[in-house]
């Protein structure tokens, strides 16, 4: 009886170590993913700012003659 109890304790301790190792690995993966998400969010913000500046420059540099509204002549 005592030998079976001792073996069960050893098995439970081994399983606990496996679970803790898997938890540590998952925590590391999550930390890496969180950093990657943060970098992507920053990159998206920078790209959107760059795009907005480029669109603003294109709007300001456009030819006023070509962007003027069409006129209608009345006879």
PQR file with spaces between the fields and no chain letter, atoms N, CA, C, O and H, PARSE charges and radii, in Angstrom:
ATOM       1  N    UNK     1       0.829   -1.205    0.000 -0.4000 1.5000
ATOM       2  CA   UNK     1       0.000    0.000    0.000 -0.0000 2.0000
ATOM       3  C    UNK     1       0.865    1.258    0.000  0.5500 1.7000
ATOM       4  O    UNK     1       0.626    2.191   -0.767 -0.5500 1.4000
ATOM       5  N    UNK     2       1.869    1.268    0.869 -0.4000 1.5000
ATOM       6  CA   UNK     2       2.713    2.442    0.970 -0.0000 2.0000
ATOM       7  C    UNK     2       3.540    2.646   -0.298  0.5500 1.7000
ATOM       8  O    UNK     2       3.792    3.782   -0.698 -0.5500 1.4000
ATOM       9  H    UNK     2       2.063    0.510    1.492  0.4000 1.0000
ATOM      10  N    UNK     3       3.959    1.561   -0.926 -0.4000 1.5000
ATOM      11  CA   UNK     3       4.710    1.670   -2.171 -0.0000 2.0000
ATOM      12  C    UNK     3       3.842    2.288   -3.269  0.5500 1.7000
ATOM      13  O    UNK     3       4.324    3.123   -4.034 -0.5500 1.4000
ATOM      14  H    UNK     3       3.754    0.637   -0.601  0.4000 1.0000
ATOM      15  N    UNK     4       2.576    1.892   -3.357 -0.4000 1.5000
ATOM      16  CA   UNK     4       1.654    2.445   -4.356 -0.0000 2.0000
ATOM      17  C    UNK     4       1.426    3.934   -4.092  0.5500 1.7000
ATOM      18  O    UNK     4       1.361    4.733   -5.026 -0.5500 1.4000
ATOM      19  H    UNK     4       2.185    1.213   -2.735  0.4000 1.0000
ATOM      20  N    UNK     5       1.304    4.300   -2.808 -0.4000 1.5000
ATOM      21  CA   UNK     5       1.115    5.702   -2.442 -0.0000 2.0000
ATOM      22  C    UNK     5       2.347    6.518   -2.832  0.5500 1.7000
ATOM      23  O    UNK     5       2.235    7.616   -3.377 -0.5500 1.4000
ATOM      24  H    UNK     5       1.356    3.650   -2.050  0.4000 1.0000
ATOM      25  N    UNK     6       3.516    5.964   -2.543 -0.4000 1.5000
ATOM      26  CA   UNK     6       4.772    6.640   -2.879 -0.0000 2.0000
ATOM      27  C    UNK     6       4.890    6.817   -4.395  0.5500 1.7000
ATOM      28  O    UNK     6       5.297    7.881   -4.863 -0.5500 1.4000
ATOM      29  H    UNK     6       3.608    5.072   -2.100  0.4000 1.0000
ATOM      30  N    UNK     7       4.537    5.782   -5.167 -0.4000 1.5000
ATOM      31  CA   UNK     7       4.599    5.877   -6.627 -0.0000 2.0000
ATOM      32  C    UNK     7       3.605    6.911   -7.150  0.5500 1.7000
ATOM      33  O    UNK     7       3.907    7.651   -8.086 -0.5500 1.4000
ATOM      34  H    UNK     7       4.207    4.918   -4.787  0.4000 1.0000
ATOM      35  N    UNK     8       2.411    6.959   -6.538 -0.4000 1.5000
ATOM      36  CA   UNK     8       1.413    7.953   -6.954 -0.0000 2.0000
ATOM      37  C    UNK     8       1.933    9.358   -6.692  0.5500 1.7000
ATOM      38  O    UNK     8       1.733   10.243   -7.524 -0.5500 1.4000
ATOM      39  H    UNK     8       2.166    6.358   -5.778  0.4000 1.0000
ATOM      40  N    UNK     9       2.586    9.589   -5.575 -0.4000 1.5000
ATOM      41  CA   UNK     9       3.164   10.900   -5.275 -0.0000 2.0000
ATOM      42  C    UNK     9       4.236   11.269   -6.307  0.5500 1.7000
ATOM      43  O    UNK     9       4.297   12.412   -6.760 -0.5500 1.4000
ATOM      44  H    UNK     9       2.748    8.870   -4.899  0.4000 1.0000
ATOM      45  N    UNK    10       5.066   10.314   -6.670 -0.4000 1.5000
ATOM      46  CA   UNK    10       6.104   10.557   -7.686 -0.0000 2.0000
ATOM      47  C    UNK    10       5.457   10.910   -9.018  0.5500 1.7000
ATOM      48  O    UNK    10       5.891   11.848   -9.687 -0.5500 1.4000
ATOM      49  H    UNK    10       5.016    9.386   -6.302  0.4000 1.0000
ATOM      50  N    UNK    11       4.422   10.169   -9.411 -0.4000 1.5000
ATOM      51  CA   UNK    11       3.724   10.442  -10.675 -0.0000 2.0000
ATOM      52  C    UNK    11       3.061   11.821  -10.665  0.5500 1.7000
ATOM      53  O    UNK    11       3.114   12.551  -11.655 -0.5500 1.4000
ATOM      54  H    UNK    11       4.069    9.408   -8.867  0.4000 1.0000
ATOM      55  N    UNK    12       2.442   12.166   -9.544 -0.4000 1.5000
ATOM      56  CA   UNK    12       1.797   13.471   -9.441 -0.0000 2.0000
ATOM      57  C    UNK    12       2.818   14.606   -9.494  0.5500 1.7000
ATOM      58  O    UNK    12       2.575   15.640  -10.117 -0.5500 1.4000
ATOM      59  H    UNK    12       2.399   11.573   -8.740  0.4000 1.0000
ATOM      60  N    UNK    13       3.956   14.408   -8.839 -0.4000 1.5000
ATOM      61  CA   UNK    13       5.008   15.419   -8.868 -0.0000 2.0000
ATOM      62  C    UNK    13       5.546   15.597  -10.291  0.5500 1.7000
ATOM      63  O    UNK    13       5.799   16.721  -10.723 -0.5500 1.4000
ATOM      64  H    UNK    13       4.153   13.568   -8.333  0.4000 1.0000
ATOM      65  N    UNK    14       5.720   14.492  -11.015 -0.4000 1.5000
ATOM      66  CA   UNK    14       6.181   14.555  -12.398 -0.0000 2.0000
ATOM      67  C    UNK    14       5.163   15.302  -13.260  0.5500 1.7000
ATOM      68  O    UNK    14       5.529   16.145  -14.079 -0.5500 1.4000
ATOM      69  H    UNK    14       5.514   13.579  -10.664  0.4000 1.0000
ATOM      70  N    UNK    15       3.894   14.985  -13.067 -0.4000 1.5000
ATOM      71  CA   UNK    15       2.835   15.654  -13.845 -0.0000 2.0000
ATOM      72  C    UNK    15       2.779   17.148  -13.515  0.5500 1.7000
ATOM      73  O    UNK    15       2.599   17.978  -14.405 -0.5500 1.4000
ATOM      74  H    UNK    15       3.597   14.301  -12.402  0.4000 1.0000
ATOM      75  N    UNK    16       2.934   17.481  -12.237 -0.4000 1.5000
ATOM      76  CA   UNK    16       2.952   18.878  -11.826 -0.0000 2.0000
ATOM      77  C    UNK    16       4.102   19.621  -12.505  0.5500 1.7000
ATOM      78  O    UNK    16       3.914   20.744  -12.974 -0.5500 1.4000
ATOM      79  H    UNK    16       3.080   16.806  -11.514  0.4000 1.0000
ATOM      80  N    UNK    17       5.276   19.018  -12.565 -0.4000 1.5000
ATOM      81  CA   UNK    17       6.425   19.636  -13.230 -0.0000 2.0000
ATOM      82  C    UNK    17       6.153   19.826  -14.725  0.5500 1.7000
ATOM      83  O    UNK    17       6.518   20.854  -15.296 -0.5500 1.4000
ATOM      84  H    UNK    17       5.428   18.106  -12.185  0.4000 1.0000
ATOM      85  N    UNK    18       5.515   18.840  -15.355 -0.4000 1.5000
ATOM      86  CA   UNK    18       5.172   18.966  -16.778 -0.0000 2.0000
ATOM      87  C    UNK    18       4.213   20.138  -17.004  0.5500 1.7000
ATOM      88  O    UNK    18       4.385   20.918  -17.941 -0.5500 1.4000
ATOM      89  H    UNK    18       5.219   18.006  -14.890  0.4000 1.0000
ATOM      90  N    UNK    19       3.218   20.252  -16.149 -0.4000 1.5000
ATOM      91  CA   UNK    19       2.238   21.336  -16.273 -0.0000 2.0000
ATOM      92  C    UNK    19       2.905   22.687  -16.046  0.5500 1.7000
ATOM      93  O    UNK    19       2.631   23.644  -16.770 -0.5500 1.4000
ATOM      94  H    UNK    19       3.079   19.619  -15.388  0.4000 1.0000
ATOM      95  N    UNK    20       3.784   22.770  -15.040 -0.4000 1.5000
ATOM      96  CA   UNK    20       4.484   24.027  -14.780 -0.0000 2.0000
ATOM      97  C    UNK    20       5.391   24.396  -15.952  0.5500 1.7000
ATOM      98  O    UNK    20       5.474   25.569  -16.314 -0.5500 1.4000
ATOM      99  H    UNK    20       4.007   21.993  -14.453  0.4000 1.0000
ATOM     100  N    UNK    21       6.067   23.426  -16.547 -0.4000 1.5000
ATOM     101  CA   UNK    21       6.917   23.690  -17.709 -0.0000 2.0000
ATOM     102  C    UNK    21       6.086   24.183  -18.890  0.5500 1.7000
ATOM     103  O    UNK    21       6.466   25.133  -19.573 -0.5500 1.4000
ATOM     104  H    UNK    21       6.000   22.472  -16.254  0.4000 1.0000
ATOM     105  N    UNK    22       4.950   23.529  -19.124 -0.4000 1.5000
ATOM     106  CA   UNK    22       4.067   23.954  -20.216 -0.0000 2.0000
ATOM     107  C    UNK    22       3.535   25.363  -19.952  0.5500 1.7000
ATOM     108  O    UNK    22       3.408   26.165  -20.877 -0.5500 1.4000
ATOM     109  H    UNK    22       4.641   22.757  -18.569  0.4000 1.0000
ATOM     110  N    UNK    23       3.226   25.660  -18.701 -0.4000 1.5000
ATOM     111  CA   UNK    23       2.735   26.990  -18.333 -0.0000 2.0000
ATOM     112  C    UNK    23       3.820   28.040  -18.567  0.5500 1.7000
ATOM     113  O    UNK    23       3.531   29.118  -19.087 -0.5500 1.4000
ATOM     114  H    UNK    23       3.328   25.009  -17.949  0.4000 1.0000
ATOM     115  N    UNK    24       5.053   27.741  -18.190 -0.4000 1.5000
ATOM     116  CA   UNK    24       6.162   28.670  -18.415 -0.0000 2.0000
ATOM     117  C    UNK    24       6.363   28.919  -19.911  0.5500 1.7000
ATOM     118  O    UNK    24       6.570   30.057  -20.333 -0.5500 1.4000
ATOM     119  H    UNK    24       5.287   26.866  -17.767  0.4000 1.0000
ATOM     120  N    UNK    25       6.301   27.855  -20.704 -0.4000 1.5000
ATOM     121  CA   UNK    25       6.460   28.002  -22.157 -0.0000 2.0000
ATOM     122  C    UNK    25       5.327   28.850  -22.735  0.5500 1.7000
ATOM     123  O    UNK    25       5.564   29.698  -23.596 -0.5500 1.4000
ATOM     124  H    UNK    25       6.132   26.931  -20.361  0.4000 1.0000
ATOM     125  N    UNK    26       4.108   28.626  -22.271 -0.4000 1.5000
ATOM     126  CA   UNK    26       2.967   29.411  -22.752 -0.0000 2.0000
ATOM     127  C    UNK    26       3.118   30.872  -22.350  0.5500 1.7000
ATOM     128  O    UNK    26       2.782   31.765  -23.129 -0.5500 1.4000
ATOM     129  H    UNK    26       3.915   27.937  -21.572  0.4000 1.0000
ATOM     130  N    UNK    27       3.613   31.125  -21.156 -0.4000 1.5000
ATOM     131  CA   UNK    27       3.822   32.497  -20.683 -0.0000 2.0000
ATOM     132  C    UNK    27       4.858   33.213  -21.558  0.5500 1.7000
ATOM     133  O    UNK    27       4.685   34.383  -21.901 -0.5500 1.4000
ATOM     134  H    UNK    27       3.885   30.400  -20.523  0.4000 1.0000
ATOM     135  N    UNK    28       5.927   32.508  -21.912 -0.4000 1.5000
ATOM     136  CA   UNK    28       6.962   33.087  -22.774 -0.0000 2.0000
ATOM     137  C    UNK    28       6.393   33.382  -24.159  0.5500 1.7000
ATOM     138  O    UNK    28       6.633   34.452  -24.718 -0.5500 1.4000
ATOM     139  H    UNK    28       6.067   31.558  -21.633  0.4000 1.0000
ATOM     140  N    UNK    29       5.629   32.422  -24.719 -0.4000 1.5000
ATOM     141  CA   UNK    29       5.009   32.641  -26.029 -0.0000 2.0000
ATOM     142  C    UNK    29       4.077   33.846  -25.989  0.5500 1.7000
ATOM     143  O    UNK    29       4.070   34.661  -26.911 -0.5500 1.4000
ATOM     144  H    UNK    29       5.434   31.553  -24.266  0.4000 1.0000
ATOM     145  N    UNK    30       3.290   33.960  -24.920 -0.4000 1.5000
ATOM     146  CA   UNK    30       2.357   35.080  -24.795 -0.0000 2.0000
ATOM     147  C    UNK    30       3.111   36.399  -24.716  0.5500 1.7000
ATOM     148  O    UNK    30       2.706   37.376  -25.346 -0.5500 1.4000
ATOM     149  H    UNK    30       3.296   33.298  -24.171  0.4000 1.0000
ATOM     150  N    UNK    31       4.193   36.445  -23.962 -0.4000 1.5000
ATOM     151  CA   UNK    31       4.980   37.669  -23.851 -0.0000 2.0000
ATOM     152  C    UNK    31       5.547   38.068  -25.211  0.5500 1.7000
ATOM     153  O    UNK    31       5.534   39.245  -25.571 -0.5500 1.4000
ATOM     154  H    UNK    31       4.522   35.651  -23.450  0.4000 1.0000
ATOM     155  N    UNK    32       6.046   37.084  -25.968 -0.4000 1.5000
ATOM     156  CA   UNK    32       6.574   37.367  -27.311 -0.0000 2.0000
ATOM     157  C    UNK    32       5.472   37.873  -28.238  0.5500 1.7000
ATOM     158  O    UNK    32       5.675   38.822  -28.995 -0.5500 1.4000
ATOM     159  H    UNK    32       6.056   36.128  -25.675  0.4000 1.0000
ATOM     160  N    UNK    33       4.301   37.232  -28.174 -0.4000 1.5000
ATOM     161  CA   UNK    33       3.180   37.657  -29.011 -0.0000 2.0000
ATOM     162  C    UNK    33       2.707   39.060  -28.637  0.5500 1.7000
ATOM     163  O    UNK    33       2.381   39.860  -29.514 -0.5500 1.4000
ATOM     164  H    UNK    33       4.136   36.461  -27.559  0.4000 1.0000
ATOM     165  N    UNK    34       2.670   39.358  -27.345 -0.4000 1.5000
ATOM     166  CA   UNK    34       2.275   40.694  -26.906 -0.0000 2.0000
ATOM     167  C    UNK    34       3.236   41.745  -27.447  0.5500 1.7000
ATOM     168  O    UNK    34       2.811   42.814  -27.886 -0.5500 1.4000
ATOM     169  H    UNK    34       2.935   38.709  -26.633  0.4000 1.0000
ATOM     170  N    UNK    35       4.550   41.435  -27.414 -0.4000 1.5000
ATOM     171  CA   UNK    35       5.534   42.381  -27.953 -0.0000 2.0000
ATOM     172  C    UNK    35       5.362   42.539  -29.463  0.5500 1.7000
ATOM     173  O    UNK    35       5.453   43.648  -29.990 -0.5500 1.4000
ATOM     174  H    UNK    35       4.895   40.567  -27.057  0.4000 1.0000
ATOM     175  N    UNK    36       5.114   41.426  -30.155 -0.4000 1.5000
ATOM     176  CA   UNK    36       4.923   41.497  -31.608 -0.0000 2.0000
ATOM     177  C    UNK    36       3.683   42.320  -31.945  0.5500 1.7000
ATOM     178  O    UNK    36       3.701   43.111  -32.887 -0.5500 1.4000
ATOM     179  H    UNK    36       5.039   40.526  -29.727  0.4000 1.0000
ATOM     180  N    UNK    37       2.621   42.141  -31.190 -0.4000 1.5000
ATOM     181  CA   UNK    37       1.392   42.919  -31.415 -0.0000 2.0000
ATOM     182  C    UNK    37       1.659   44.399  -31.177  0.5500 1.7000
ATOM     183  O    UNK    37       1.200   45.243  -31.945 -0.5500 1.4000
ATOM     184  H    UNK    37       2.606   41.499  -30.424  0.4000 1.0000
ATOM     185  N    UNK    38       2.400   44.721  -30.116 -0.4000 1.5000
ATOM     186  CA   UNK    38       2.703   46.115  -29.821 -0.0000 2.0000
ATOM     187  C    UNK    38       3.526   46.730  -30.963  0.5500 1.7000
ATOM     188  O    UNK    38       3.260   47.857  -31.382 -0.5500 1.4000
ATOM     189  H    UNK    38       2.774   44.035  -29.491  0.4000 1.0000
ATOM     190  N    UNK    39       4.511   46.000  -31.458 -0.4000 1.5000
ATOM     191  CA   UNK    39       5.320   46.500  -32.575 -0.0000 2.0000
ATOM     192  C    UNK    39       4.463   46.717  -33.816  0.5500 1.7000
ATOM     193  O    UNK    39       4.624   47.719  -34.513 -0.5500 1.4000
ATOM     194  H    UNK    39       4.726   45.084  -31.118  0.4000 1.0000
ATOM     195  N    UNK    40       3.555   45.790  -34.099 -0.4000 1.5000
ATOM     196  CA   UNK    40       2.686   45.935  -35.263 -0.0000 2.0000
ATOM     197  C    UNK    40       1.742   47.124  -35.117  0.5500 1.7000
ATOM     198  O    UNK    40       1.468   47.822  -36.094 -0.5500 1.4000
ATOM     199  H    UNK    40       3.424   44.976  -33.533  0.4000 1.0000
ATOM     200  N    UNK    41       1.249   47.357  -33.920 -0.4000 1.5000
ATOM     201  CA   UNK    41       0.373   48.513  -33.701 -0.0000 2.0000
ATOM     202  C    UNK    41       1.134   49.818  -33.924  0.5500 1.7000
ATOM     203  O    UNK    41       0.614   50.752  -34.533 -0.5500 1.4000
ATOM     204  H    UNK    41       1.471   46.790  -33.126  0.4000 1.0000
ATOM     205  N    UNK    42       2.368   49.873  -33.425 -0.4000 1.5000
ATOM     206  CA   UNK    42       3.195   51.074  -33.634 -0.0000 2.0000
ATOM     207  C    UNK    42       3.466   51.254  -35.117  0.5500 1.7000
ATOM     208  O    UNK    42       3.362   52.361  -35.646 -0.5500 1.4000
ATOM     209  H    UNK    42       2.790   49.114  -32.930  0.4000 1.0000
ATOM     210  N    UNK    43       3.817   50.153  -35.791 -0.4000 1.5000
ATOM     211  CA   UNK    43       4.088   50.231  -37.231 -0.0000 2.0000
ATOM     212  C    UNK    43       2.854   50.693  -37.993  0.5500 1.7000
ATOM     213  O    UNK    43       2.959   51.513  -38.905 -0.5500 1.4000
ATOM     214  H    UNK    43       3.901   49.254  -35.362  0.4000 1.0000
ATOM     215  N    UNK    44       1.686   50.174  -37.627 -0.4000 1.5000
ATOM     216  CA   UNK    44       0.448   50.595  -38.289 -0.0000 2.0000
ATOM     217  C    UNK    44       0.211   52.088  -38.094  0.5500 1.7000
ATOM     218  O    UNK    44      -0.155   52.791  -39.036 -0.5500 1.4000
ATOM     219  H    UNK    44       1.600   49.507  -36.886  0.4000 1.0000
ATOM     220  N    UNK    45       0.419   52.570  -36.873 -0.4000 1.5000
ATOM     221  CA   UNK    45       0.240   53.993  -36.597 -0.0000 2.0000
ATOM     222  C    UNK    45       1.194   54.835  -37.436  0.5500 1.7000
ATOM     223  O    UNK    45       0.792   55.846  -38.013 -0.5500 1.4000
ATOM     224  H    UNK    45       0.716   51.999  -36.108  0.4000 1.0000
ATOM     225  N    UNK    46       2.451   54.422  -37.504 -0.4000 1.5000
ATOM     226  CA   UNK    46       3.429   55.168  -38.299 -0.0000 2.0000
ATOM     227  C    UNK    46       3.066   55.153  -39.782  0.5500 1.7000
ATOM     228  O    UNK    46       3.183   56.172  -40.463 -0.5500 1.4000
ATOM     229  H    UNK    46       2.778   53.601  -37.036  0.4000 1.0000
ATOM     230  N    UNK    47       2.627   54.003  -40.278 -0.4000 1.5000
ATOM     231  CA   UNK    47       2.245   53.915  -41.685 -0.0000 2.0000
ATOM     232  C    UNK    47       1.019   54.773  -41.991  0.5500 1.7000
ATOM     233  O    UNK    47       0.951   55.414  -43.040 -0.5500 1.4000
ATOM     234  H    UNK    47       2.531   53.175  -39.725  0.4000 1.0000
ATOM     235  N    UNK    48       0.059   54.781  -41.080 -0.4000 1.5000
ATOM     236  CA   UNK    48      -1.125   55.612  -41.285 -0.0000 2.0000
ATOM     237  C    UNK    48      -0.761   57.095  -41.263  0.5500 1.7000
ATOM     238  O    UNK    48      -1.299   57.881  -42.042 -0.5500 1.4000
ATOM     239  H    UNK    48       0.114   54.260  -40.229  0.4000 1.0000
ATOM     240  N    UNK    49       0.155   57.477  -40.368 -0.4000 1.5000
ATOM     241  CA   UNK    49       0.599   58.870  -40.338 -0.0000 2.0000
ATOM     242  C    UNK    49       1.327   59.217  -41.638  0.5500 1.7000
ATOM     243  O    UNK    49       1.117   60.288  -42.207 -0.5500 1.4000
ATOM     244  H    UNK    49       0.592   56.839  -39.734  0.4000 1.0000
ATOM     245  N    UNK    50       2.166   58.321  -42.092 -0.4000 1.5000
ATOM     246  CA   UNK    50       2.900   58.543  -43.342 -0.0000 2.0000
ATOM     247  C    UNK    50       1.926   58.659  -44.519  0.5500 1.7000
ATOM     248  O    UNK    50       2.082   59.525  -45.380 -0.5500 1.4000
ATOM     249  H    UNK    50       2.336   57.451  -41.630  0.4000 1.0000
ATOM     250  N    UNK    51       0.938   57.794  -44.544 -0.4000 1.5000
ATOM     251  CA   UNK    51      -0.066   57.830  -45.605 -0.0000 2.0000
ATOM     252  C    UNK    51      -0.850   59.140  -45.569  0.5500 1.7000
ATOM     253  O    UNK    51      -1.117   59.736  -46.612 -0.5500 1.4000
ATOM     254  H    UNK    51       0.811   57.091  -43.844  0.4000 1.0000
ATOM     255  N    UNK    52      -1.216   59.584  -44.371 -0.4000 1.5000
ATOM     256  CA   UNK    52      -1.955   60.836  -44.243 -0.0000 2.0000
ATOM     257  C    UNK    52      -1.117   62.012  -44.732  0.5500 1.7000
ATOM     258  O    UNK    52      -1.632   62.905  -45.406 -0.5500 1.4000
ATOM     259  H    UNK    52      -0.998   59.100  -43.524  0.4000 1.0000
ATOM     260  N    UNK    53       0.162   62.017  -44.397 -0.4000 1.5000
ATOM     261  CA   UNK    53       1.037   63.091  -44.871 -0.0000 2.0000
ATOM     262  C    UNK    53       1.164   63.053  -46.387  0.5500 1.7000
ATOM     263  O    UNK    53       1.128   64.090  -47.050 -0.5500 1.4000
ATOM     264  H    UNK    53       0.580   61.292  -43.850  0.4000 1.0000
ATOM     265  N    UNK    54       1.311   61.848  -46.929 -0.4000 1.5000
ATOM     266  CA   UNK    54       1.446   61.713  -48.380 -0.0000 2.0000
ATOM     267  C    UNK    54       0.173   62.180  -49.077  0.5500 1.7000
ATOM     268  O    UNK    54       0.246   62.860  -50.101 -0.5500 1.4000
ATOM     269  H    UNK    54       1.340   61.006  -46.390  0.4000 1.0000
ATOM     270  N    UNK    55      -0.977   61.832  -48.544 -0.4000 1.5000
ATOM     271  CA   UNK    55      -2.236   62.266  -49.136 -0.0000 2.0000
ATOM     272  C    UNK    55      -2.395   63.773  -49.018  0.5500 1.7000
ATOM     273  O    UNK    55      -2.902   64.416  -49.937 -0.5500 1.4000
ATOM     274  H    UNK    55      -1.036   61.280  -47.712  0.4000 1.0000
ATOM     275  N    UNK    56      -1.970   64.339  -47.904 -0.4000 1.5000
ATOM     276  CA   UNK    56      -2.055   65.789  -47.714 -0.0000 2.0000
ATOM     277  C    UNK    56      -1.137   66.494  -48.700  0.5500 1.7000
ATOM     278  O    UNK    56      -1.511   67.510  -49.284 -0.5500 1.4000
ATOM     279  H    UNK    56      -1.558   63.817  -47.158  0.4000 1.0000
ATOM     280  N    UNK    57       0.071   65.955  -48.887 -0.4000 1.5000
ATOM     281  CA   UNK    57       0.988   66.549  -49.855 -0.0000 2.0000
ATOM     282  C    UNK    57       0.424   66.446  -51.267  0.5500 1.7000
ATOM     283  O    UNK    57       0.517   67.402  -52.037 -0.5500 1.4000
ATOM     284  H    UNK    57       0.376   65.129  -48.412  0.4000 1.0000
ATOM     285  N    UNK    58      -0.152   65.318  -51.614 -0.4000 1.5000
ATOM     286  CA   UNK    58      -0.742   65.151  -52.940 -0.0000 2.0000
ATOM     287  C    UNK    58      -1.904   66.112  -53.142  0.5500 1.7000
ATOM     288  O    UNK    58      -2.072   66.656  -54.234 -0.5500 1.4000
ATOM     289  H    UNK    58      -0.228   64.541  -50.988  0.4000 1.0000
ATOM     290  N    UNK    59      -2.697   66.326  -52.122 -0.4000 1.5000
ATOM     291  CA   UNK    59      -3.827   67.240  -52.226 -0.0000 2.0000
ATOM     292  C    UNK    59      -3.336   68.679  -52.401  0.5500 1.7000
ATOM     293  O    UNK    59      -3.857   69.427  -53.229 -0.5500 1.4000
ATOM     294  H    UNK    59      -2.561   65.885  -51.235  0.4000 1.0000
ATOM     295  N    UNK    60      -2.334   69.053  -51.617 -0.4000 1.5000
ATOM     296  CA   UNK    60      -1.814   70.424  -51.688 -0.0000 2.0000
ATOM     297  C    UNK    60      -1.027   70.672  -52.975  0.5500 1.7000
ATOM     298  O    UNK    60      -0.994   71.801  -53.463 -0.5500 1.4000
ATOM     299  H    UNK    60      -1.910   68.446  -50.944  0.4000 1.0000
ATOM     300  N    UNK    61      -0.405   69.655  -53.522 -0.4000 1.5000
ATOM     301  CA   UNK    61       0.406   69.811  -54.726 -0.0000 2.0000
ATOM     302  C    UNK    61      -0.402   69.656  -56.009  0.5500 1.7000
ATOM     303  O    UNK    61       0.144   69.813  -57.101 -0.5500 1.4000
ATOM     304  H    UNK    61      -0.432   68.738  -53.125  0.4000 1.0000
ATOM     305  N    UNK    62      -1.672   69.355  -55.896 -0.4000 1.5000
ATOM     306  CA   UNK    62      -2.463   69.127  -57.106 -0.0000 2.0000
ATOM     307  C    UNK    62      -2.645   70.439  -57.860  0.5500 1.7000
ATOM     308  O    UNK    62      -2.615   71.518  -57.269 -0.5500 1.4000
ATOM     309  H    UNK    62      -2.115   69.227  -55.009  0.4000 1.0000
ATOM     310  N    UNK    63      -2.832   70.332  -59.155 -0.4000 1.5000
ATOM     311  CA   UNK    63      -2.987   71.492  -60.041 -0.0000 2.0000
ATOM     312  C    UNK    63      -4.343   72.146  -59.780  0.5500 1.7000
ATOM     313  O    UNK    63      -5.374   71.491  -59.929 -0.5500 1.4000
ATOM     314  H    UNK    63      -2.856   69.455  -59.635  0.4000 1.0000
ATOM     315  N    UNK    64      -4.364   73.419  -59.395 -0.4000 1.5000
ATOM     316  CA   UNK    64      -5.652   74.065  -59.106 -0.0000 2.0000
ATOM     317  C    UNK    64      -6.561   74.132  -60.332  0.5500 1.7000
ATOM     318  O    UNK    64      -7.785   74.125  -60.198 -0.5500 1.4000
ATOM     319  H    UNK    64      -3.527   73.951  -59.273  0.4000 1.0000
ATOM     320  N    UNK    65      -5.972   74.195  -61.515 -0.4000 1.5000
ATOM     321  CA   UNK    65      -6.794   74.242  -62.736 -0.0000 2.0000
ATOM     322  C    UNK    65      -7.570   72.949  -62.912  0.5500 1.7000
ATOM     323  O    UNK    65      -8.749   72.965  -63.266 -0.5500 1.4000
ATOM     324  H    UNK    65      -4.978   74.201  -61.624  0.4000 1.0000
ATOM     325  N    UNK    66      -6.906   71.833  -62.666 -0.4000 1.5000
ATOM     326  CA   UNK    66      -7.568   70.546  -62.894 -0.0000 2.0000
ATOM     327  C    UNK    66      -8.547   70.207  -61.792  0.5500 1.7000
ATOM     328  O    UNK    66      -9.466   69.415  -62.006 -0.5500 1.4000
ATOM     329  H    UNK    66      -5.948   71.820  -62.379  0.4000 1.0000
ATOM     330  N    UNK    67      -8.372   70.791  -60.614 -0.4000 1.5000
ATOM     331  CA   UNK    67      -9.277   70.456  -59.517 -0.0000 2.0000
ATOM     332  C    UNK    67     -10.386   71.485  -59.359  0.5500 1.7000
ATOM     333  O    UNK    67     -11.233   71.349  -58.477 -0.5500 1.4000
ATOM     334  H    UNK    67      -7.626   71.434  -60.440  0.4000 1.0000
ATOM     335  N    UNK    68     -10.391   72.498  -60.188 -0.4000 1.5000
ATOM     336  CA   UNK    68     -11.458   73.496  -60.100 -0.0000 2.0000
ATOM     337  C    UNK    68     -12.769   72.900  -60.574  0.5500 1.7000
ATOM     338  O    UNK    68     -12.790   72.060  -61.474 -0.5500 1.4000
ATOM     339  H    UNK    68      -9.702   72.609  -60.905  0.4000 1.0000
ATOM     340  N    UNK    69     -13.857   73.333  -59.969 -0.4000 1.5000
ATOM     341  CA   UNK    69     -15.155   72.771  -60.382 -0.0000 2.0000
ATOM     342  C    UNK    69     -15.497   73.224  -61.807  0.5500 1.7000
ATOM     343  O    UNK    69     -15.127   74.311  -62.250 -0.5500 1.4000
ATOM     344  H    UNK    69     -13.840   74.016  -59.238  0.4000 1.0000
ATOM     345  N    UNK    70     -16.196   72.371  -62.478 -0.4000 1.5000
ATOM     346  CA   UNK    70     -16.599   72.681  -63.860 -0.0000 2.0000
ATOM     347  C    UNK    70     -17.611   73.816  -63.844  0.5500 1.7000
ATOM     348  O    UNK    70     -18.461   73.897  -62.958 -0.5500 1.4000
ATOM     349  H    UNK    70     -16.497   71.488  -62.119  0.4000 1.0000
ATOM     350  N    UNK    71     -17.507   74.678  -64.826 -0.4000 1.5000
ATOM     351  CA   UNK    71     -18.465   75.805  -64.919 -0.0000 2.0000
ATOM     352  C    UNK    71     -19.467   75.502  -66.032  0.5500 1.7000
ATOM     353  O    UNK    71     -19.160   74.833  -67.018 -0.5500 1.4000
ATOM     354  H    UNK    71     -16.816   74.612  -65.546  0.4000 1.0000
ATOM     355  N    UNK    72     -20.635   76.005  -65.838 -0.4000 1.5000
ATOM     356  CA   UNK    72     -21.702   75.803  -66.825 -0.0000 2.0000
ATOM     357  C    UNK    72     -22.002   77.152  -67.435  0.5500 1.7000
ATOM     358  O    UNK    72     -22.276   78.120  -66.725 -0.5500 1.4000
ATOM     359  H    UNK    72     -20.885   76.549  -65.037  0.4000 1.0000
ATOM     360  N    UNK    73     -21.951   77.211  -68.745 -0.4000 1.5000
ATOM     361  CA   UNK    73     -22.283   78.478  -69.414 -0.0000 2.0000
ATOM     362  C    UNK    73     -23.746   78.477  -69.792  0.5500 1.7000
ATOM     363  O    UNK    73     -24.267   77.480  -70.292 -0.5500 1.4000
ATOM     364  H    UNK    73     -21.728   76.424  -69.321  0.4000 1.0000
ATOM     365  N    UNK    74     -24.401   79.580  -69.557 -0.4000 1.5000
ATOM     366  CA   UNK    74     -25.815   79.712  -69.885 -0.0000 2.0000
ATOM     367  C    UNK    74     -25.939   80.635  -71.084  0.5500 1.7000
ATOM     368  O    UNK    74     -25.374   81.729  -71.064 -0.5500 1.4000
ATOM     369  H    UNK    74     -23.978   80.390  -69.151  0.4000 1.0000
ATOM     370  N    UNK    75     -26.662   80.234  -72.138 -0.4000 1.5000
ATOM     371  CA   UNK    75     -26.827   81.035  -73.358 -0.0000 2.0000
ATOM     372  C    UNK    75     -28.105   81.779  -73.342  0.5500 1.7000
ATOM     373  O    UNK    75     -28.408   82.505  -74.290 -0.5500 1.4000
ATOM     374  H    UNK    75     -27.120   79.345  -72.155  0.4000 1.0000
